[in-house]
């Protein structure tokens, strides 16, 4: 399975790290980006024409006009509603630090105006911003508790529905999330709050997908996206969550075609309606989807834009874009750069996945297994999508270590978990795990057959990098069965595909002599033995080996051989 890590998943990784809460999974729980939009029907002050004009400007995406109009209103009369419109407009323009200041001003006025419901959900929004922008977990916990206190005597309002979703998200309990979405949906329909209804349906859709009920969940998510893009809500907050949760769900199950469609729509929406959060999240998701689809240059540009935007606002969410960029670097054959990008990232499921793949690439199978076990512990047993990620890594690493009992047990669990998802990408990951175990059992013919199935499914899933590596594994199995010509043909085909993608191939990377030295290194020969075989001096061989380590970005001879094998050079 390709490395994933949707935006929602990365938020949960961040929440888990910052709050040290017992999340059942780093990707199990959706996180609502902010509180609900401003309902003019509950306004008790500052109902001037200018404030109505400011709201209208915000609805059409002209956040700068909304800021100017609201500041004019505030110069005449301060109110919670006016400060909230200003805070929301600044949030859309990605002036997050200033937006938080205005949120707190709105909160103070709502408490003074005896509007505990409004103050309660605004406190939830402040909690999220304090965490994701400023990295203040204690402050965020305080605001969340304040929201709980303010809303405890108001069980039947829409604001309570928003808080229920937030509170469950921060708890990290998947069953509680599902129950919260149901409760919030009932409140939304009772109170006639269309935005809360859309948010609740989005959360329900994501939870269903992560539990393995992919078709059922995707139907809900597509419905919400149709409503959002069809103009049923003008709230930039609801729109942002709809895109983030939908794209996160698509990424986690490998539905790249669906994700690409919604990414394109999302970026169009972000361009027409100024919303820095939506644009940053869509860029991060689109960059990753383009990477999976093999459009690496475009993907890198999108991911870099996302990183730059996150540096301006929601700075604590930058790691989710950096992890994706690290995986792109790994695919490009630049493992040291990938490791550097992950150096300061929280130990999230996404980051651990990339680190485990790097360890497998470098033949550090024991390290890869330890990382896979860490992912397994982190995700706890939920969601199914992350169980698949952890289990396929365990099978591959354990098989390479010769621990067939562990690999076989993990494969049984993997097949059971993946059966509920059944996307092409997930099924392909199962076939690759099965191939690894068959290879360890020295059943090379069956291994080659499994690799063929994986390559076919990865191609169907539009994942050319994974398809090429499945074909390389097939070629390796064929070599061991004595089918040298077929092995050479498939290996060449796979290398050409990788070179088209942008991964360095042997012709560009190594000289003829360096490839000769590498082939002998792969046989375990010493420098002296290589020198004798090639009629070279030991000093010359030492220089070639040093060049190989540098070009293959590997710290050891064994690492160089492993990296070359991954690139299809040996």
KEMILO-400296 format. One record per residue (C-alpha): chain; x, y, z. Coordinates in steps of 0.1 Angstrom, whole numbers, plus 5000, padded with zeros to 4 digits. Layout:
N
  chain    c1    c2    c3
      A     X     Y     Z
...
//
This chain:
570
  chain    c1    c2    c3
      A  5000  5000  5000
      A  5013  5034  4992
      A  5023  5057  5021
      A  4993  5078  5029
      A  4985  5104  5055
      A  4956  5125  5048
      A  4953  5160  5062
      A  4928  5148  5088
      A  4951  5120  5098
      A  4980  5145  5103
      A  4958  5167  5124
      A  4951  5137  5146
      A  4988  5129  5147
      A  4994  5164  5159
      A  4966  5164  5184
      A  4978  5130  5197
      A  5014  5143  5201
      A  5005  5177  5216
      A  4977  5166  5240
      A  4992  5132  5249
      A  4956  5118  5248
      A  4950  5081  5245
      A  4939  5082  5208
      A  4929  5048  5196
      A  4944  5058  5163
      A  4962  5087  5148
      A  4939  5085  5119
      A  4907  5074  5136
      A  4892  5106  5146
      A  4882  5136  5124
      A  4891  5170  5137
      A  4868  5198  5129
      A  4888  5228  5118
      A  4867  5255  5134
      A  4834  5263  5149
      A  4802  5269  5129
      A  4797  5300  5108
      A  4780  5332  5120
      A  4742  5328  5121
      A  4728  5362  5116
      A  4695  5351  5132
      A  4711  5350  5167
      A  4727  5384  5165
      A  4716  5407  5193
      A  4738  5437  5184
      A  4757  5454  5157
      A  4731  5446  5132
      A  4740  5476  5111
      A  4740  5477  5073
      A  4778  5477  5072
      A  4780  5445  5093
      A  4754  5429  5069
      A  4776  5440  5040
      A  4806  5426  5057
      A  4789  5392  5061
      A  4779  5394  5024
      A  4815  5401  5014
      A  4826  5371  5035
      A  4800  5349  5019
      A  4814  5357  4984
      A  4850  5352  4995
      A  4861  5389  4995
      A  4877  5387  5030
      A  4896  5419  5026
      A  4864  5439  5020
      A  4849  5421  5050
      A  4878  5431  5072
      A  4875  5468  5061
      A  4837  5469  5066
      A  4838  5452  5100
      A  4866  5475  5113
      A  4844  5504  5103
      A  4815  5489  5123
      A  4838  5483  5153
      A  4850  5519  5153
      A  4814  5529  5160
      A  4802  5501  5182
      A  4819  5469  5195
      A  4800  5436  5196
      A  4807  5399  5197
      A  4792  5394  5162
      A  4813  5421  5147
      A  4845  5407  5162
      A  4835  5373  5150
      A  4830  5384  5114
      A  4864  5401  5116
      A  4881  5370  5131
      A  4865  5348  5104
      A  4876  5371  5076
      A  4911  5372  5089
      A  4911  5335  5092
      A  4901  5332  5056
      A  4929  5355  5046
      A  4954  5334  5066
      A  4962  5361  5091
      A  4958  5335  5118
      A  4976  5352  5147
      A  4956  5383  5144
      A  4924  5362  5139
      A  4930  5345  5172
      A  4932  5379  5189
      A  4899  5389  5174
      A  4883  5355  5183
      A  4891  5362  5219
      A  4876  5397  5217
      A  4845  5381  5203
      A  4845  5356  5231
      A  4847  5383  5257
      A  4818  5402  5242
      A  4796  5370  5239
      A  4801  5363  5276
      A  4793  5399  5285
      A  4762  5398  5262
      A  4750  5367  5280
      A  4753  5344  5250
      A  4769  5313  5264
      A  4761  5291  5234
      A  4780  5314  5211
      A  4808  5318  5236
      A  4810  5280  5240
      A  4815  5270  5204
      A  4839  5299  5199
      A  4860  5286  5228
      A  4863  5253  5209
      A  4875  5271  5178
      A  4901  5290  5199
      A  4913  5257  5213
      A  4920  5243  5179
      A  4938  5275  5167
      A  4959  5277  5199
      A  4971  5241  5192
      A  4976  5241  5155
      A  4990  5276  5151
      A  5008  5283  5183
      A  5015  5248  5196
      A  5000  5255  5230
      A  4984  5222  5242
      A  4977  5234  5278
      A  4961  5265  5265
      A  4940  5245  5241
      A  4928  5221  5268
      A  4918  5251  5289
      A  4897  5266  5262
      A  4881  5232  5254
      A  4871  5228  5290
      A  4857  5263  5291
      A  4835  5254  5261
      A  4823  5223  5279
      A  4813  5244  5310
      A  4795  5271  5289
      A  4774  5246  5270
      A  4765  5221  5297
      A  4732  5238  5305
      A  4722  5240  5268
      A  4717  5205  5255
      A  4694  5212  5227
      A  4711  5239  5206
      A  4731  5237  5174
      A  4762  5251  5192
      A  4760  5220  5215
      A  4761  5198  5184
      A  4793  5215  5172
      A  4809  5210  5207
      A  4799  5173  5208
      A  4818  5168  5176
      A  4848  5187  5189
      A  4848  5170  5223
      A  4847  5136  5207
      A  4875  5145  5183
      A  4898  5156  5211
      A  4890  5124  5231
      A  4902  5101  5203
      A  4877  5074  5209
      A  4863  5061  5176
      A  4830  5048  5190
      A  4825  5081  5207
      A  4831  5099  5174
      A  4805  5079  5156
      A  4780  5085  5184
      A  4788  5122  5184
      A  4782  5125  5147
      A  4748  5109  5151
      A  4739  5132  5180
      A  4751  5163  5161
      A  4731  5153  5131
      A  4700  5150  5151
      A  4706  5184  5167
      A  4713  5199  5133
      A  4680  5187  5119
      A  4660  5197  5150
      A  4675  5232  5150
      A  4675  5235  5112
      A  4713  5241  5110
      A  4723  5231  5075
      A  4760  5237  5082
      A  4761  5215  5112
      A  4742  5188  5092
      A  4768  5189  5065
      A  4796  5187  5090
      A  4780  5158  5108
      A  4775  5139  5075
      A  4812  5145  5067
      A  4823  5130  5100
      A  4800  5100  5096
      A  4814  5094  5061
      A  4850  5095  5072
      A  4844  5072  5102
      A  4827  5047  5080
      A  4856  5047  5055
      A  4881  5042  5082
      A  4861  5014  5097
      A  4863  4996  5063
      A  4828  5005  5051
      A  4843  5023  5022
      A  4814  5023  4997
      A  4789  5035  5024
      A  4812  5062  5037
      A  4822  5075  5002
      A  4785  5079  4993
      A  4781  5103  5022
      A  4813  5122  5015
      A  4804  5126  4978
      A  4770  5139  4988
      A  4785  5165  5012
      A  4810  5175  4985
      A  4782  5179  4960
      A  4763  5201  4985
      A  4794  5222  4993
      A  4804  5228  4957
      A  4768  5233  4947
      A  4766  5264  4970
      A  4745  5250  4998
      A  4768  5267  5024
      A  4788  5298  5022
      A  4808  5290  5054
      A  4845  5288  5046
      A  4848  5267  5078
      A  4824  5240  5067
      A  4838  5240  5032
      A  4873  5235  5045
      A  4864  5206  5066
      A  4844  5189  5038
      A  4874  5190  5015
      A  4899  5180  5042
      A  4880  5150  5055
      A  4870  5138  5021
      A  4905  5140  5007
      A  4918  5123  5038
      A  4894  5094  5033
      A  4904  5090  4997
      A  4941  5090  5005
      A  4937  5064  5032
      A  4920  5038  5010
      A  4940  5046  4979
      A  4911  5060  4959
      A  4934  5084  4939
      A  4910  5091  4910
      A  4883  5103  4933
      A  4908  5124  4953
      A  4922  5140  4922
      A  4887  5150  4911
      A  4879  5167  4944
      A  4914  5182  4947
      A  4910  5200  4913
      A  4875  5212  4924
      A  4889  5223  4958
      A  4917  5243  4943
      A  4893  5260  4920
      A  4871  5269  4950
      A  4901  5281  4969
      A  4911  5304  4940
      A  4876  5319  4937
      A  4870  5322  4974
      A  4900  5334  4994
      A  4905  5308  5021
      A  4941  5302  5031
      A  4933  5271  5051
      A  4914  5254  5023
      A  4941  5263  4998
      A  4969  5250  5020
      A  4951  5217  5028
      A  4941  5212  4991
      A  4976  5219  4979
      A  4991  5194  5004
      A  4966  5167  4994
      A  4969  5175  4957
      A  5007  5174  4959
      A  5005  5139  4974
      A  4980  5127  4949
      A  5001  5139  4920
      A  5031  5121  4936
      A  5012  5089  4937
      A  5000  5094  4901
      A  5036  5097  4890
      A  5035  5135  4883
      A  5064  5141  4906
      A  5075  5176  4894
      A  5039  5190  4898
      A  5035  5172  4931
      A  5067  5187  4945
      A  5056  5222  4935
      A  5022  5218  4952
      A  5037  5203  4984
      A  5063  5232  4986
      A  5035  5257  4982
      A  5016  5240  5010
      A  5046  5241  5033
      A  5050  5278  5026
      A  5014  5285  5034
      A  5015  5265  5066
      A  5045  5286  5076
      A  5022  5316  5075
      A  4992  5300  5093
      A  4985  5268  5112
      A  5022  5263  5116
      A  5018  5231  5137
      A  5003  5214  5107
      A  5034  5219  5085
      A  5046  5183  5094
      A  5018  5168  5074
      A  5030  5184  5042
      A  5067  5177  5051
      A  5060  5140  5056
      A  5045  5138  5021
      A  5075  5156  5007
      A  5098  5132  5025
      A  5080  5103  5008
      A  5084  5119  4975
      A  5122  5123  4982
      A  5123  5086  4991
      A  5107  5077  4958
      A  5132  5099  4940
      A  5160  5079  4955
      A  5171  5107  4979
      A  5168  5089  5013
      A  5191  5113  5032
      A  5169  5143  5023
      A  5138  5123  5032
      A  5152  5115  5066
      A  5161  5152  5072
      A  5126  5163  5064
      A  5113  5138  5091
      A  5139  5147  5117
      A  5117  5172  5136
      A  5083  5157  5126
      A  5061  5141  5154
      A  5062  5103  5155
      A  5029  5101  5137
      A  5016  5071  5118
      A  5025  5089  5085
      A  5060  5098  5095
      A  5067  5063  5109
      A  5054  5047  5076
      A  5079  5067  5056
      A  5107  5059  5081
      A  5098  5022  5079
      A  5100  5023  5041
      A  5133  5040  5043
      A  5146  5013  5066
      A  5134  4986  5042
      A  5151  5003  5013
      A  5183  5003  5033
      A  5180  4966  5042
      A  5175  4976  5079
      A  5148  4950  5082
      A  5149  4949  5120
      A  5145  4986  5122
      A  5116  4985  5098
      A  5098  4958  5118
      A  5103  4979  5150
      A  5088  5009  5133
      A  5059  4988  5119
      A  5052  4976  5155
      A  5052  5012  5167
      A  5026  5021  5140
      A  5005  4991  5151
      A  5006  5003  5187
      A  4998  5038  5177
      A  4967  5029  5157
      A  4955  5005  5184
      A  4932  4983  5163
      A  4913  5011  5146
      A  4909  5023  5119
      A  4911  4994  5095
      A  4929  5016  5070
      A  4958  5020  5093
      A  4958  4984  5103
      A  4965  4976  5067
      A  4995  5000  5067
      A  5010  4985  5098
      A  5004  4948  5089
      A  5018  4950  5054
      A  5050  4965  5068
      A  5052  4938  5094
      A  5048  4910  5068
      A  5075  4925  5045
      A  5100  4932  5073
      A  5095  4899  5091
      A  5098  4879  5059
      A  5131  4896  5051
      A  5143  4887  5086
      A  5134  4851  5080
      A  5108  4853  5108
      A  5082  4833  5088
      A  5059  4827  5118
      A  5055  4864  5124
      A  5051  4872  5087
      A  5025  4845  5082
      A  5004  4856  5112
      A  5005  4892  5101
      A  4995  4882  5066
      A  4964  4864  5079
      A  4954  4896  5098
      A  4962  4918  5068
      A  4940  4898  5045
      A  4911  4899  5069
      A  4915  4937  5074
      A  4919  4945  5037
      A  4889  4924  5028
      A  4866  4951  5041
      A  4883  4978  5021
      A  4889  4960  4987
      A  4902  4990  4968
      A  4928  4981  4941
      A  4955  4998  4960
      A  4948  4979  4992
      A  4945  4946  4974
      A  4978  4952  4956
      A  4995  4958  4990
      A  4982  4924  5002
      A  4996  4907  4971
      A  5030  4924  4976
      A  5030  4912  5013
      A  5021  4877  5001
      A  5049  4879  4976
      A  5074  4888  5003
      A  5064  4858  5024
      A  5065  4834  4994
      A  5100  4847  4986
      A  5111  4840  5021
      A  5098  4805  5017
      A  5118  4802  4985
      A  5086  4796  4964
      A  5098  4819  4937
      A  5073  4809  4910
      A  5044  4817  4933
      A  5062  4849  4943
      A  5064  4860  4907
      A  5027  4853  4902
      A  5018  4874  4933
      A  5040  4902  4920
      A  5021  4901  4886
      A  4988  4905  4904
      A  5002  4934  4925
      A  5015  4952  4894
      A  4982  4948  4877
      A  4962  4962  4906
      A  4986  4991  4912
      A  4984  5000  4875
      A  4946  4999  4878
      A  4949  5022  4909
      A  4970  5046  4889
      A  5001  5041  4911
      A  5030  5037  4886
      A  5058  5038  4912
      A  5043  5009  4931
      A  5035  4990  4899
      A  5072  4994  4887
      A  5085  4980  4920
      A  5061  4951  4918
      A  5075  4943  4884
      A  5111  4946  4897
      A  5102  4920  4924
      A  5087  4898  4897
      A  5119  4900  4877
      A  5139  4891  4908
      A  5117  4860  4914
      A  5120  4850  4877
      A  5158  4852  4879
      A  5157  4827  4908
      A  5136  4803  4887
      A  5161  4803  4858
      A  5140  4826  4835
      A  5169  4850  4829
      A  5156  4865  4797
      A  5121  4872  4810
      A  5136  4886  4842
      A  5159  4910  4822
      A  5129  4921  4801
      A  5107  4929  4830
      A  5135  4946  4850
      A  5143  4968  4820
      A  5106  4977  4817
      A  5104  4986  4853
      A  5136  5007  4853
      A  5124  5026  4823
      A  5092  5034  4841
      A  5111  5046  4872
      A  5133  5068  4851
      A  5103  5083  4834
      A  5089  5091  4868
      A  5121  5109  4878
      A  5138  5083  4899
      A  5175  5081  4890
      A  5183  5050  4869
      A  5216  5032  4864
      A  5225  5049  4831
      A  5222  5084  4846
      A  5235  5075  4881
      A  5265  5052  4878
      A  5293  5047  4853
      A  5299  5014  4837
      A  5329  5007  4860
      A  5309  5016  4891
      A  5281  4992  4880
      A  5307  4965  4877
      A  5321  4972  4912
      A  5285  4973  4925
      A  5277  4939  4911
      A  5307  4924  4929
      A  5298  4943  4961
      A  5264  4926  4959
      A  5282  4892  4959
      A  5299  4902  4992
      A  5334  4906  4978
      A  5360  4927  4996
      A  5379  4956  4980
      A  5409  4934  4975
      A  5389  4906  4958
      A  5371  4932  4936
      A  5404  4947  4926
      A  5417  4912  4916
      A  5386  4904  4896
      A  5386  4937  4877
      A  5424  4940  4874
      A  5424  4973  4893
      A  5444  4986  4922
      A  5428  4984  4956
      A  5430  5022  4958
      A  5410  5026  4926
      A  5383  5002  4939
      A  5382  5021  4972
      A  5375  5053  4952
      A  5348  5036  4932
      A  5331  5023  4964
      A  5333  5058  4979
      A  5316  5072  4948
      A  5289  5045  4950
      A  5281  5054  4986
      A  5279  5090  4977
      A  5258  5086  4946
      A  5234  5061  4962
      A  5231  5082  4993
      A  5240  5052  5015
      A  5261  5050  5046
      A  5274  5015  5042
      A  5283  4990  5014
      A  5252  4969  5023
      A  5231  5000  5022
      A  5244  5008  4988
      A  5236  4974  4975
      A  5201  4976  4989
      A  5195  5010  4974
      A  5208  4999  4940
      A  5184  4969  4942
      A  5155  4992  4949
      A  5165  5013  4919
      A  5167  4982  4897
      A  5204  4987  4891
      A  5215  4952  4903
//
